[in-house]
Amino acid sequence: MSIVVTGATGHLGRHVVEQLLEKVPAAEITAVVRDEARAADLAARGVRLAVADYNAPRTFDGLFAAGDKVLLISGNEFDKGRPAQHQVVIDAAAAAGVALLAYTSAPGSLSAALADDHRATEKALLASGLPYSLLRNGWYHENYTENLAPVLAHDAVVAAAGDGRLSSASRADYAAAAVAVLTGEGHENTTYELGGDEAWSFAEYAAELSRRTGREIVYNAVSPEALTGILTGAGLPGPFAAILAGVDASIEKGELVVTTGDLSRLTGRPTTPLSEAIAAALQD
Ligand SMILES: NC(=O)c1ccc[n+]([C@@H]2O[C@H](COP(=O)([O-])OP(=O)(O)OC[C@H]3O[C@@H](n4cnc5c(N)ncnc54)[C@H](OP(=O)(O)O)[C@@H]3O)[C@@H](O)[C@H]2O)c1
């Protein structure tokens, strides 16, 4: 029996494995990776590695065992049909009879196109009959704090979210929730709406950046079409830029405000404030 984490060499997966290592012996953790070399540090610490790819169903044959608790971290290959990729993992988990399949989803309130793959995966997971936990992760602080270069270059935050607010949290917070579910009891057939304790607006974000940098950083609210143009101009593929602009439209409607308190309840501590994430990013 093992706690198995897919996407273990991704940003969220790394946080999950690190936090698992604080709670359970390394030998009880299996990291599913595409490139073993990128997980050599984990293997050296005693974590078991399994090499598999969502695009190659056979690579999941025999990977899971009865009683495993599995975290399926949603993929990032938007153009490759993520529901079918995730189905591969669900099928393998069902064939093995795992004890729990947790899935990193999106908030139930999110109507943007980005949520479509998540809703399809949730449906497949429920249809599988497996004990499940839907970890409906809200937006990451890092979506903003890891992309400060253009903001600081132009002294402007550009978004298509109007006066909308969102309650983001750090990847480490969402990872802690996943670890609580994977290592705790009684999480079978649960849905958690996860988000930060405090909602913020882009005007407040710009104001906090101004305060921390001593510069005047403004918020430029643009239309989703204009944002799509700006993002494609910066090199993003058109369809992906449109998806991101669609998320901003959802933010304007309040769809990324999560008020359940599920995240801090699961982790047993307040979520990381955005101001703290900004301060850390500015120091890097
Ligand atoms: N809530 C949010 O704000 C937010 C923001 C961005 C993304 N997300 C979603 O949350 C997921 C985790 O976030 P993250 O920051 O950890 O993203 P990330 O760093 O891009 O990690 C994605 C992970 O998925 C793995 N993966 C992708 N395609 C795969 C395939 N065909 N087979 C096996 N593994 C595959 C990647 O493997 P490699 O390590 O081998 O590349 C990587 O480990 C993302 O993939 C995305 O679905 C959420």
PDBQT file of the ligand as one rigid body, heavy atoms in Angstrom, charges set to zero:
ROOT
HETATM    1  N1  LIG A 301      -5.354  26.437  -9.580  1.00  0.00    +0.000 N 
HETATM    2  C1  LIG A 301      -4.544  27.125 -10.369  1.00  0.00    +0.000 C 
HETATM    3  O1  LIG A 301      -4.339  28.344 -10.232  1.00  0.00    +0.000 OA
HETATM    4  C2  LIG A 301      -3.801  26.390 -11.438  1.00  0.00    +0.000 A 
HETATM    5  C3  LIG A 301      -2.877  27.089 -12.202  1.00  0.00    +0.000 A 
HETATM    6  C4  LIG A 301      -2.175  26.387 -13.173  1.00  0.00    +0.000 A 
HETATM    7  C5  LIG A 301      -2.441  25.039 -13.343  1.00  0.00    +0.000 A 
HETATM    8  N2  LIG A 301      -3.358  24.399 -12.586  1.00  0.00    +0.000 N 
HETATM    9  C6  LIG A 301      -3.655  22.969 -12.741  1.00  0.00    +0.000 C 
HETATM   10  O2  LIG A 301      -3.066  22.292 -11.638  1.00  0.00    +0.000 OA
HETATM   11  C7  LIG A 301      -2.092  21.357 -12.106  1.00  0.00    +0.000 C 
HETATM   12  C8  LIG A 301      -0.926  21.342 -11.149  1.00  0.00    +0.000 C 
HETATM   13  O3  LIG A 301      -0.380  22.646 -11.069  1.00  0.00    +0.000 OA
HETATM   14  P1  LIG A 301       1.186  22.861 -11.169  1.00  0.00    +0.000 P 
HETATM   15  O4  LIG A 301       1.440  24.258 -10.818  1.00  0.00    +0.000 OA
HETATM   16  O5  LIG A 301       1.888  21.768 -10.447  1.00  0.00    +0.000 OA
HETATM   17  O6  LIG A 301       1.401  22.645 -12.754  1.00  0.00    +0.000 OA
HETATM   18  P2  LIG A 301       2.741  22.126 -13.451  1.00  0.00    +0.000 P 
HETATM   19  O7  LIG A 301       3.934  22.561 -12.695  1.00  0.00    +0.000 OA
HETATM   20  O8  LIG A 301       2.620  22.562 -14.875  1.00  0.00    +0.000 OA
HETATM   21  O9  LIG A 301       2.650  20.555 -13.333  1.00  0.00    +0.000 OA
HETATM   22  C9  LIG A 301       1.880  19.762 -14.189  1.00  0.00    +0.000 C 
HETATM   23  C10 LIG A 301       2.261  18.331 -13.912  1.00  0.00    +0.000 C 
HETATM   24  O10 LIG A 301       1.498  17.491 -14.765  1.00  0.00    +0.000 OA
HETATM   25  C11 LIG A 301       2.377  16.515 -15.309  1.00  0.00    +0.000 C 
HETATM   26  N3  LIG A 301       1.912  16.077 -16.617  1.00  0.00    +0.000 N 
HETATM   27  C12 LIG A 301       1.525  16.829 -17.658  1.00  0.00    +0.000 A 
HETATM   28  N4  LIG A 301       1.221  16.042 -18.710  1.00  0.00    +0.000 NA
HETATM   29  C13 LIG A 301       1.453  14.772 -18.315  1.00  0.00    +0.000 A 
HETATM   30  C14 LIG A 301       1.356  13.528 -18.954  1.00  0.00    +0.000 A 
HETATM   31  N5  LIG A 301       0.985  13.435 -20.237  1.00  0.00    +0.000 N 
HETATM   32  N6  LIG A 301       1.642  12.414 -18.253  1.00  0.00    +0.000 NA
HETATM   33  C15 LIG A 301       2.040  12.482 -16.964  1.00  0.00    +0.000 A 
HETATM   34  N7  LIG A 301       2.180  13.654 -16.300  1.00  0.00    +0.000 NA
HETATM   35  C16 LIG A 301       1.882  14.776 -16.973  1.00  0.00    +0.000 A 
HETATM   36  C17 LIG A 301       3.694  17.268 -15.488  1.00  0.00    +0.000 C 
HETATM   37  O11 LIG A 301       4.737  16.326 -15.632  1.00  0.00    +0.000 OA
HETATM   38  P3  LIG A 301       6.280  16.769 -15.816  1.00  0.00    +0.000 P 
HETATM   39  O12 LIG A 301       6.737  17.155 -14.438  1.00  0.00    +0.000 OA
HETATM   40  O13 LIG A 301       6.922  15.565 -16.353  1.00  0.00    +0.000 OA
HETATM   41  O14 LIG A 301       6.270  17.933 -16.765  1.00  0.00    +0.000 OA
HETATM   42  C18 LIG A 301       3.749  18.053 -14.194  1.00  0.00    +0.000 C 
HETATM   43  O15 LIG A 301       4.285  17.296 -13.171  1.00  0.00    +0.000 OA
HETATM   44  C19 LIG A 301      -1.755  21.824 -13.520  1.00  0.00    +0.000 C 
HETATM   45  O16 LIG A 301      -1.291  20.764 -14.322  1.00  0.00    +0.000 OA
HETATM   46  C20 LIG A 301      -3.084  22.347 -13.993  1.00  0.00    +0.000 C 
HETATM   47  O17 LIG A 301      -3.959  21.307 -14.397  1.00  0.00    +0.000 OA
HETATM   48  C21 LIG A 301      -4.027  25.051 -11.621  1.00  0.00    +0.000 A 
ENDROOT
TORSDOF 0
